[in-house]
Amino acid sequence: MIVAPSQVFAANLMAALSELEVEDVFLSPGSRSQSLAIAAQQLHDVDRLTVRVRIDERSMAFTALGAARASGQPVAIITTSGTAVANLLPAVLEAHHSGVPMIVITADRPQELRGLGANQTTHQVGIFGEAVRFCEDVPAPEGDVDLDFVRLLAERAVSTAMGDFPHRPGPVHLNICFKEPLSSPSPDAADIYTGAEFPEETLPVPSFAVLDGELNTVVIAGAESGVLALETSEAFGWPVFAEPSSRCRYGANSIVAYPAILAEDEELKAKIQRVVVYGKPTLSREVQKLIARQDIELIVMKSELTGLFNPYGNAAQIVDDLTVNGEVSSEWLARWRVASHNWISAQAYEAGLTRRKVIELVYQASQLDDSIALGASRMIREADVWAPSKAVQVFANRGLSGIDGTVATATGIALRAEGAFTRAIIGDLTLIHDASSMIEDPEETLNLQLIMVNDQGGSIFENLELFQTVETGTFDRIFRAGQKIDYWSLANAYGFVYIAPANEQELTEALATPGRVLIEVKL
């Protein structure tokens, strides 16, 4: 029996990854990557990891992104060579900007075939540019494979993807060349234990800011802020403006409807003297205007996920932690609580199913072990205003804020939900853009709801100044881009239950429906 060096390398690499907290492997079928796929399946068969197969590399990568985002653990991605690699770029970019740990393993033709017109061969090395923490171009294994090199490669890949200093978490790229024979039945990866372990980590020395407690301070919790933003606001008695995907939009200090208050209450807004920023705030123009103000003291907290945030170059300090000297006025927080309560109380409900009502009902239906995924268009901004203060897990791709891959990302989150509901609130264009990710894997049982708010196209562009100046027909064609699609047929084609609720009661009942469900809310 021939033992292919490619299979020896692949078996030892995948075995090492399985020893380093990699629990999920996502792959798309391909010839050049066959040894990696075989090794991954061998480990899947003995429950050392889980292999998930997708036919579309772009969808596969975003599904992996969702799974890694939900679990906080690194995932591995396997593709063949050529355009398969290029299809990973959108998800890799999002992972880079939002600090999601991913190990991208791409198969390649031998190095000597590059630039000669060989089939399915292009320059894959460096294809992701600065979006990966490192890129290792591995020559085709031949003869006796250096197993120590393979183990060290796996250890470096996982530790770097997880964020070893000075790197923050994010994607890494292993580009592995393979020569024929591309695979063999042995060795069996399930029989291999490499002894891989995490290297000792060098911890940075944290930086601190000592702040004057008398300054009127607000905390802005952008995407991926985490509980630290909430803990800071509660420790010092400051109001927190928490975006939906901050994971800290709850508690007594969370100011719901803060974008509206910033837009309308000039007196209260003018009294802000300091802003403390966590994560990456991207949703509200009013928040951006506040951060850009030159008359406030801007303190930016370092984020190991989203990286540097100082778009206007006016941060007074960029630090790891902070403390406060002096007394903090309790009246300051009370004024924001009253303003939030009064503004919401003054807003009359419109008849029928509105964007506000959709947000409120989805949050109401979601329990603490459920997840909400928000698309990057209008509905997440509606949630920024109307989402209640509630400790539910909310996810969104805010690294680059693209609408692509939203269905796949929500699917990846659902894969880690262990039977709980994952509810994605998206627009019609977001659904159409990623409809191919609705393809069902018969081995996966998910409670995944796609709540599509159908307003016939990109209504978010109505917020642009040009909406008032461009002729209606031109605007609708090149910005709104509404599509006429039979969503009942689309849902049935992909095995989703289709529900089109006409009122609040029907939407509430639809939100209790298990399985894979497409809920179309027609505005």
C-alpha positions in Angstrom: 0.0 0.0 0.0 1.3 3.4 -1.0 1.4 6.0 1.8 1.3 9.4 0.2 3.4 12.1 1.9 0.4 14.4 1.3 -1.7 12.2 3.5 0.9 12.0 6.2 1.1 15.7 6.3 -2.6 16.3 6.3 -3.3 13.6 8.9 -0.8 15.0 11.3 -1.9 18.6 10.7 -5.6 17.9 11.3 -4.8 15.7 14.3 -2.7 18.5 15.8 -5.5 21.0 15.3 -8.0 18.7 17.0 -5.7 18.7 20.0 -5.7 22.5 20.1 -9.4 23.3 20.7 -10.4 23.2 17.0 -13.8 21.6 17.2 -15.3 22.5 13.9 -13.9 22.1 10.4 -15.7 23.5 7.4 -14.9 22.4 3.9 -15.9 22.6 0.3 -15.2 19.6 -1.9 -12.1 19.7 -4.1 -9.5 17.5 -5.7 -6.3 19.2 -4.6 -7.5 19.3 -1.0 -8.6 15.7 -0.8 -6.0 14.6 1.8 -7.1 17.3 4.2 -10.8 16.4 3.7 -10.1 12.7 4.3 -8.1 13.4 7.5 -10.8 15.7 8.8 -13.5 13.1 8.1 -11.5 10.4 9.9 -11.4 12.6 13.0 -15.1 13.4 12.6 -15.8 9.7 12.7 -14.3 9.3 16.1 -15.8 12.6 17.5 -12.5 14.4 17.8 -14.0 17.2 15.7 -17.0 18.0 13.6 -16.8 18.3 9.8 -19.4 20.4 8.0 -19.6 20.5 4.2 -20.8 23.3 2.0 -20.7 23.4 -1.8 -20.1 27.1 -2.0 -16.8 28.4 -0.5 -18.1 31.9 0.1 -21.1 30.6 2.0 -19.0 28.0 3.8 -16.6 30.7 5.0 -19.3 32.9 6.4 -20.9 29.9 8.1 -17.6 29.2 9.7 -17.3 32.8 10.7 -20.7 32.6 12.5 -19.7 29.4 14.3 -16.4 30.9 15.5 -18.1 34.2 16.5 -20.7 32.3 18.6 -18.3 30.0 20.3 -15.2 32.1 20.6 -13.2 29.1 19.5 -11.1 28.8 16.3 -12.5 27.0 13.3 -10.7 25.5 10.4 -11.6 26.0 6.7 -10.5 23.7 3.9 -10.6 24.6 0.2 -9.0 23.4 -3.0 -7.0 25.8 -5.2 -8.0 28.6 -7.6 -11.2 30.6 -7.4 -12.2 28.6 -4.4 -9.6 30.5 -2.4 -10.7 33.9 -3.8 -14.3 33.2 -2.6 -13.1 33.2 1.0 -12.0 36.8 0.9 -15.2 38.6 2.1 -15.4 36.4 5.2 -11.7 36.6 5.9 -11.9 40.4 5.8 -14.9 40.4 8.2 -13.0 38.0 10.5 -9.9 40.3 10.4 -11.8 43.5 11.3 -13.9 41.9 14.0 -11.3 39.6 15.6 -12.8 36.2 14.8 -10.3 33.2 15.0 -10.2 31.3 11.7 -7.6 28.9 10.3 -7.8 29.1 6.5 -6.2 26.0 4.9 -5.9 26.2 1.2 -4.6 23.5 -1.1 -2.3 24.6 -3.9 -0.5 23.2 -6.9 3.3 22.7 -6.5 5.3 26.0 -6.3 7.2 25.2 -9.5 3.9 25.4 -11.5 3.1 29.0 -10.6 3.1 31.5 -13.4 3.2 28.8 -16.2 -0.4 28.5 -17.1 -1.0 25.3 -15.1 -4.7 24.5 -14.7 -6.4 25.9 -11.5 -3.2 27.6 -10.5 -2.8 31.2 -9.4 -0.8 33.1 -6.9 -2.6 32.2 -3.7 0.2 33.3 -1.4 -0.7 36.8 -0.1 -4.1 36.7 -1.7 -5.7 37.9 1.6 -3.1 40.7 2.1 -3.0 42.2 5.6 -6.3 40.6 6.5 -4.5 37.5 7.9 -2.2 37.5 10.9 0.3 35.5 8.9 0.5 33.5 5.7 2.6 30.3 5.5 3.4 29.0 2.1 4.2 25.3 2.6 6.1 23.3 -0.1 4.6 20.1 -1.2 5.4 17.3 1.2 7.8 14.7 -0.2 9.6 11.7 1.2 9.8 11.6 5.0 7.5 14.4 6.3 9.0 16.5 9.1 6.3 15.9 11.7 7.8 18.4 14.2 7.3 21.1 11.5 3.7 20.1 11.1 3.0 20.2 14.8 4.7 23.5 15.2 2.7 24.9 12.3 -0.5 23.9 13.9 0.5 25.3 17.2 1.5 28.6 15.7 -1.7 28.8 13.6 -4.1 28.2 16.6 -2.2 30.4 19.1 -2.0 33.3 16.6 -5.6 33.0 15.5 -6.7 33.1 19.1 -4.7 36.3 19.7 -1.3 35.7 21.1 0.6 38.9 21.9 1.2 41.1 19.9 -1.5 39.8 17.6 -5.2 40.2 18.2 -7.5 37.3 17.3 -8.3 36.8 13.6 -7.6 34.6 10.6 -4.4 32.9 9.6 -3.6 31.4 6.2 -1.9 28.0 5.6 -1.3 27.6 1.9 -0.2 24.0 1.4 1.1 22.6 -1.9 0.4 19.0 -2.8 1.9 16.7 -5.4 0.4 13.5 -6.7 -0.5 11.1 -5.2 -2.8 13.5 -3.5 -4.1 11.1 -0.9 -3.9 7.5 0.4 -6.0 5.4 2.8 -3.4 5.7 5.5 -2.3 7.0 7.9 -5.6 7.3 9.7 -5.7 10.7 11.5 -7.9 9.2 14.2 -4.9 7.1 15.3 -2.5 10.0 15.6 -1.8 12.1 18.7 0.9 14.7 18.0 1.3 16.1 21.5 0.5 19.6 20.2 0.0 22.2 23.0 -0.2 25.9 23.3 3.1 27.8 23.6 3.7 30.0 26.6 2.2 33.4 26.1 3.9 36.7 26.6 1.5 39.1 28.3 1.7 42.8 27.6 2.0 45.4 30.3 -1.5 47.0 30.6 -1.9 50.8 30.3 -4.2 52.8 32.6 -6.0 56.1 32.5 -6.8 57.9 35.8 -9.9 60.1 35.1 -11.5 63.0 36.9 -14.8 61.7 38.2 -16.5 65.1 38.1 -16.6 65.3 34.3 -20.0 64.3 32.8 -19.1 61.0 31.1 -20.9 58.6 28.8 -19.8 55.2 27.7 -20.2 54.2 24.0 -20.3 50.5 23.6 -19.8 49.6 19.9 -19.8 46.2 18.3 -17.9 43.5 20.2 -17.6 45.6 23.3 -18.5 42.8 25.7 -19.4 43.0 29.3 -16.4 45.3 30.2 -18.2 48.3 28.9 -21.2 47.6 31.0 -19.1 46.9 34.1 -17.3 50.2 33.7 -20.6 52.2 33.3 -22.0 50.5 36.4 -18.8 50.8 38.5 -18.7 54.6 38.0 -22.4 55.4 37.5 -22.1 56.5 33.9 -24.8 56.0 31.2 -23.9 53.5 28.5 -25.0 53.9 24.8 -24.9 50.2 23.8 -25.3 49.2 20.1 -27.3 45.9 19.7 -24.2 43.8 18.9 -22.2 45.2 21.8 -23.3 42.3 24.0 -24.0 44.7 26.9 -27.3 46.3 26.0 -28.9 45.5 29.4 -28.9 46.7 32.9 -30.0 49.9 34.6 -27.3 52.1 33.0 -28.2 51.1 29.4 -29.9 54.1 27.7 -32.4 52.9 25.1 -33.1 55.2 22.2 -29.9 57.1 22.8 -29.5 58.0 19.0 -32.8 59.9 19.1 -31.9 61.7 22.3 -28.6 62.8 20.9 -30.4 64.1 17.8 -33.1 65.9 19.6 -32.0 67.0 23.1 -29.3 69.6 22.4 -29.1 70.8 26.0 -28.4 67.4 27.4 -26.0 66.5 24.6 -24.0 69.7 25.2 -23.4 68.8 28.8 -21.3 65.7 27.8 -17.7 66.4 28.7 -16.1 63.0 28.2 -16.7 59.9 26.0 -15.3 56.5 26.8 -15.4 54.1 23.7 -15.4 50.4 23.8 -15.4 48.2 20.7 -16.3 49.6 17.3 -19.3 51.9 17.1 -20.6 52.2 13.5 -24.4 52.6 13.5 -25.4 56.2 14.5 -24.3 59.4 12.8 -25.1 61.2 16.0 -22.6 59.0 17.9 -20.0 59.7 15.3 -20.6 63.4 15.6 -20.2 63.1 19.4 -16.9 61.2 19.1 -15.6 63.7 16.6 -16.2 66.7 18.9 -13.1 68.6 19.8 -14.5 70.0 23.1 -14.8 66.6 24.8 -12.2 64.3 26.3 -12.2 61.1 24.2 -10.9 57.9 26.0 -10.6 54.8 23.7 -10.3 51.4 25.4 -8.1 49.0 23.5 -10.0 46.1 21.9 -8.4 42.7 21.2 -11.2 41.9 18.8 -11.8 45.0 16.7 -8.4 46.7 17.0 -7.7 50.4 17.0 -10.7 52.8 16.9 -9.7 56.5 16.5 -11.2 57.6 13.2 -11.0 61.3 13.9 -7.5 61.2 15.5 -8.7 63.0 18.6 -8.4 60.4 21.3 -6.8 61.9 24.4 -5.8 58.4 25.6 -5.9 54.8 24.2 -5.6 52.5 27.2 -6.3 49.0 28.5 -8.1 50.0 31.7 -9.2 53.0 33.7 -10.0 54.2 37.1 -11.7 57.3 38.5 -10.7 59.9 41.1 -13.3 62.0 42.8 -17.1 61.8 43.0 -19.4 61.0 40.1 -22.7 62.8 40.1 -25.7 60.4 40.4 -27.8 63.1 38.8 -26.0 62.7 35.5 -27.2 59.2 35.0 -30.7 60.0 36.2 -31.1 62.7 33.6 -30.3 60.2 30.8 -32.7 57.6 32.2 -35.5 60.2 32.4 -34.8 61.4 28.9 -34.8 57.9 27.5 -38.1 57.0 29.3 -39.8 60.2 28.2 -38.8 59.9 24.5 -40.0 56.3 24.2 -43.2 57.1 26.0 -43.9 59.9 23.6 -43.6 57.7 20.5 -47.0 56.6 19.2 -47.4 53.1 17.8 -48.3 52.9 14.1 -50.9 50.4 13.1 -49.9 47.0 11.7 -46.5 45.3 11.7 -43.8 48.0 11.6 -40.1 47.8 11.9 -40.3 48.8 15.5 -42.9 46.1 16.3 -40.8 43.5 14.6 -37.7 44.4 16.7 -39.8 44.4 19.9 -41.5 41.1 19.2 -38.3 39.3 18.3 -36.6 40.5 21.5 -39.7 39.5 23.5 -39.7 36.0 22.0 -36.0 35.5 22.5 -34.9 33.8 25.8 -31.4 34.1 27.4 -30.0 31.1 25.6 -31.4 32.2 22.2 -29.4 34.3 19.7 -30.4 37.2 17.5 -28.4 38.0 14.3 -28.8 41.4 12.7 -28.2 42.2 9.1 -26.0 45.2 8.2 -28.6 47.3 6.7 -31.7 49.2 8.0 -33.0 46.8 10.6 -29.9 46.9 12.8 -30.3 50.7 12.9 -33.9 50.3 13.9 -32.8 47.9 16.6 -30.3 50.6 17.8 -33.3 52.7 18.6 -36.0 50.2 19.6 -34.3 47.2 21.0 -35.1 46.9 24.7 -32.6 46.5 27.5 -32.3 42.7 27.6 -29.4 40.2 28.2 -29.8 38.2 25.0 -26.9 37.3 22.7 -26.9 39.6 19.6 -24.5 39.1 16.7 -23.8 41.2 13.6 -21.0 41.4 11.1 -19.9 44.9 11.9 -16.2 44.5 11.1 -16.8 45.8 7.6 -20.6 46.1 7.9 -21.4 44.3 4.6 -24.7 42.5 3.9 -23.0 39.6 2.3 -22.9 36.2 4.0 -25.6 37.2 6.6 -27.7 34.0 6.1 -24.5 31.9 6.3 -23.3 33.7 9.4 -26.7 33.1 11.1 -26.5 29.5 10.2 -23.1 29.2 11.7 -24.4 30.8 14.9 -27.3 28.3 14.9 -24.9 25.4 14.6 -23.5 26.3 18.0 -26.9 27.0 19.6 -27.5 23.4 20.8 -31.2 23.5 20.1 -31.9 27.1 21.1 -33.4 29.6 18.6 -31.3 31.7 16.3 -33.4 34.6 14.8 -31.9 36.6 12.0 -33.6 40.0 11.3 -32.7 41.0 7.8 -34.0 42.9 4.8 -35.1 41.5 1.5 -31.9 42.4 -0.4 -29.8 40.8 2.4 -31.7 37.6 2.0 -31.5 37.6 -1.8 -27.8 38.3 -1.7 -27.1 35.1 0.4 -30.1 32.9 -0.6 -27.8 30.1 -1.6 -26.7 29.7 2.0 -30.3 28.4 2.7 -29.3 25.0 1.3 -30.0 22.3 3.9 -27.5 19.9 5.2 -29.6 16.8 6.1 -27.3 16.0 9.0 -27.9 19.4 10.7 -31.0 20.1 12.8 -31.3 23.8 13.4 -33.8 26.2 14.9 -33.0 29.0 12.5 -35.5 31.7 11.7 -34.9 34.3 8.9 -37.2 37.2 9.7 -37.2 39.1 6.5 -38.6 42.7 6.6 -39.6 43.2 3.0 -39.7 46.8 2.0 -39.0 46.2 -1.7 -35.3 47.1 -1.8 -32.7 49.2 -0.1 -34.8 51.6 1.9 -31.7 52.5 4.0 -30.5 54.7 1.2 -33.5 57.0 1.8 -31.4 58.3 4.7 -28.8 59.7 2.3 -29.0 63.4 1.3 -29.2 62.4 -2.4 -32.7 60.9 -1.7 -34.0 64.5 -1.8 -32.3 65.4 -5.0 -32.3 62.4 -7.3 -35.3 61.7 -9.5 -37.5 59.0 -8.0 -37.2 56.5 -10.9 -33.4 56.9 -11.0 -33.2 56.5 -7.2 -35.3 53.3 -7.3 -33.3 51.7 -10.1 -29.7 52.4 -8.9 -30.2 52.5 -5.1 -33.4 50.8 -4.0 -33.0 47.9 -6.5 -36.2 46.2 -5.4 -36.8 42.7 -6.7 -39.9 40.7 -7.4 -39.4 37.2 -5.9 -41.9 34.6 -4.8 -40.5 33.9 -1.4 -42.9 31.0 -0.8 -41.3 29.2 -3.7 -37.8 30.2 -2.5 -38.4 28.9 1.0 -39.8 25.6 -0.3 -37.0 25.2 -2.7 -34.5 25.2 0.2 -36.7 23.3 2.6 -37.7 26.2 4.8 -41.2 26.6 6.3 -42.7 29.8 4.9 -44.9 32.1 7.1 -46.2 35.6 6.1 -47.8 37.0 9.3 -50.4 39.7 8.8 -50.5 41.0 12.4 -48.7 40.9 15.7 -50.4 37.8 16.9 -49.4 35.8 13.8 -45.8 37.1 14.0 -45.7 36.0 17.7 -46.9 32.5 16.8 -44.5 32.4 13.9 -41.6 33.2 16.2 -42.4 30.1 18.2 -42.1 27.8 15.2 -39.1 25.4 15.4 -36.9 24.3 12.6 -35.8 26.3 9.5 -38.3 29.0 9.0 -38.5 32.0 6.6 -40.9 34.7 8.0 -41.7 37.4 5.5 -43.0 40.6 7.0 -44.4 42.7 4.2 -44.3 46.5 4.8 
